[in-house]
Amino acid sequence: MVQPIKVEKVEELKDLLAGAKSIILNDFTGLDVADISELRRLCREQNVVYRVIKNTLARRSFEKLGMDDAIELLEGPTAIAVSMDNEVVPAQVLKKFADDYELPRFKGGYVSGRLLSVEDVIRLASLPGKDVLLTQAVGMFQAPMRGLVNVLGASLRDLVSVFKAISEKKEAA
């Protein structure tokens, strides 16, 4: 008989995952309570939900959401980092924490309806944030216009310099 509390947990997890832009699964084995608390604090600061999950309940949630290909990642102890706002941030937070503590280990991820391998998650974590990418894109669009303005302005600056040199020469004479 299915326990109502488990049904509730599956629905809660399904609701969390349904609106997620990014889901990163990891193995937290080896982290003590203080380390997990620190990781949760770092995640909260970036609006990332970090939860330890039971694989059977996660499997049911994944099946209900049609994320059957992500079920293969549910082996051993599993925790998830979920972001509703940004595809990259959960991977970046976990990667930075893993660089400092050598744990947790990535299992994979699910971003924009696509299953990611461990290598893909690490590559995703190395991407700059959305704001940085937008700034770079704007800079790339502005560069040709800035160059044109400088070229057009250079002729005027040179003409002014010539007139100034002529007037200084006439004053000296």
C-alpha positions in Angstrom: 0.0 0.0 0.0 1.3 3.4 -1.0 1.8 5.7 2.0 0.2 9.2 1.6 3.4 10.9 2.8 5.3 9.4 0.0 2.7 10.4 -2.6 2.9 13.9 -1.1 6.7 13.9 -1.4 6.6 12.7 -5.0 4.1 15.5 -5.9 6.2 18.1 -4.1 9.3 17.0 -6.0 7.4 16.9 -9.2 6.2 20.5 -8.7 9.7 21.6 -7.9 11.2 20.0 -11.0 8.3 21.0 -13.3 9.3 24.7 -13.3 13.0 24.2 -13.2 15.3 25.6 -15.9 18.2 23.5 -14.6 18.5 20.3 -12.6 21.9 19.1 -11.6 22.2 15.7 -9.9 25.2 14.9 -7.7 26.5 12.3 -5.2 27.1 13.9 -1.8 28.8 10.9 -0.2 31.7 12.0 2.0 30.2 15.4 2.9 29.4 15.8 6.6 26.5 17.8 8.0 28.5 21.0 8.3 29.6 20.8 4.6 26.1 20.1 3.4 24.8 23.0 5.4 27.5 25.3 3.9 26.6 24.0 0.4 22.9 24.7 1.0 23.7 28.2 2.2 25.7 28.9 -0.9 22.9 27.5 -3.0 20.3 29.7 -1.2 22.4 32.8 -1.9 22.1 32.1 -5.6 18.4 31.1 -5.5 19.2 27.4 -6.0 17.3 24.7 -4.2 19.5 21.9 -2.9 17.8 18.8 -1.7 18.8 15.2 -0.8 16.3 12.9 -2.4 15.3 9.3 -2.3 15.9 7.6 -5.6 12.6 5.8 -5.7 10.6 9.0 -5.1 12.7 10.9 -7.6 12.2 8.1 -10.2 8.4 8.4 -9.8 8.6 12.2 -10.1 10.8 11.9 -13.2 8.4 9.4 -14.8 5.4 11.7 -14.2 7.3 14.6 -15.8 8.4 12.5 -18.8 12.1 12.8 -17.9 12.6 9.0 -18.3 16.2 9.5 -19.6 17.2 11.1 -16.3 16.2 8.0 -14.3 19.6 6.4 -15.2 21.3 9.0 -13.1 19.5 7.8 -9.9 22.1 5.4 -8.6 23.5 5.6 -5.1 23.1 8.6 -2.8 21.6 11.5 -4.8 21.1 15.2 -4.2 19.7 17.7 -6.7 20.4 21.4 -7.2 17.5 23.1 -9.0 17.2 26.6 -10.4 14.0 28.2 -11.6 15.9 31.3 -13.0 19.2 30.3 -14.6 20.5 27.3 -16.4 24.1 27.7 -15.4 24.1 28.8 -11.7 23.4 25.3 -10.1 26.3 23.8 -11.9 28.6 26.8 -11.1 27.8 26.7 -7.4 28.4 22.9 -7.2 31.6 23.1 -9.2 33.0 25.9 -7.1 32.1 24.0 -3.9 33.6 20.8 -5.4 36.8 22.7 -6.3 37.1 23.8 -2.6 36.0 20.5 -0.9 36.6 17.9 -3.7 33.0 16.9 -3.2 30.2 16.5 -4.3 30.7 14.5 -7.5 28.5 15.2 -10.4 26.2 12.5 -11.8 24.7 14.5 -14.6 22.0 17.0 -15.2 18.8 17.9 -17.0 18.7 21.4 -18.7 16.1 22.7 -21.1 14.7 19.2 -21.7 18.1 17.7 -22.4 20.1 15.1 -20.4 23.6 16.2 -19.7 26.6 14.0 -18.9 29.1 14.7 -16.2 31.4 16.3 -18.8 28.5 18.5 -20.1 27.7 19.7 -16.6 31.4 20.6 -16.0 31.4 22.5 -19.3 28.2 24.2 -18.3 29.7 25.3 -15.0 32.6 26.9 -16.8 30.3 29.2 -18.8 30.1 32.8 -17.7 26.8 33.9 -16.3 23.9 35.3 -18.3 24.7 38.9 -17.3 28.3 38.5 -18.4 27.3 36.9 -21.8 24.8 39.8 -22.4 27.5 42.3 -21.6 29.9 40.7 -24.0 27.3 40.5 -26.7 26.5 44.2 -26.3 30.2 45.0 -26.4 30.6 43.1 -29.6 27.7 45.0 -31.2 29.1 48.3 -30.1 32.7 47.7 -31.2 32.1 48.4 -35.0 30.1 51.6 -34.2 32.8 52.8 -31.7 35.5 52.2 -34.3 33.5 54.2 -36.9 33.1 57.1 -34.5 36.8 57.0 -33.7 37.7 57.0 -37.4 35.3 59.9 -38.2 36.5 61.8 -35.1 40.2 61.3 -36.0 39.9 63.3 -39.2 38.3 66.2 -37.3 40.9 66.0 -34.6 43.7 66.0 -37.2 42.1 69.0 -38.9 41.9 70.9 -35.6 45.6 70.0 -34.9 46.6 71.4 -38.3 44.7 74.6 -37.7 46.2 75.0 -34.3 49.7 74.4 -35.6 49.1 77.0 -38.4 47.8 79.6 -35.8 50.8 79.0 -33.5 53.2 79.4 -36.4 51.5 82.7 -37.5 51.7 83.9 -33.9 55.3 83.1 -33.6 56.2 84.9 -36.9 
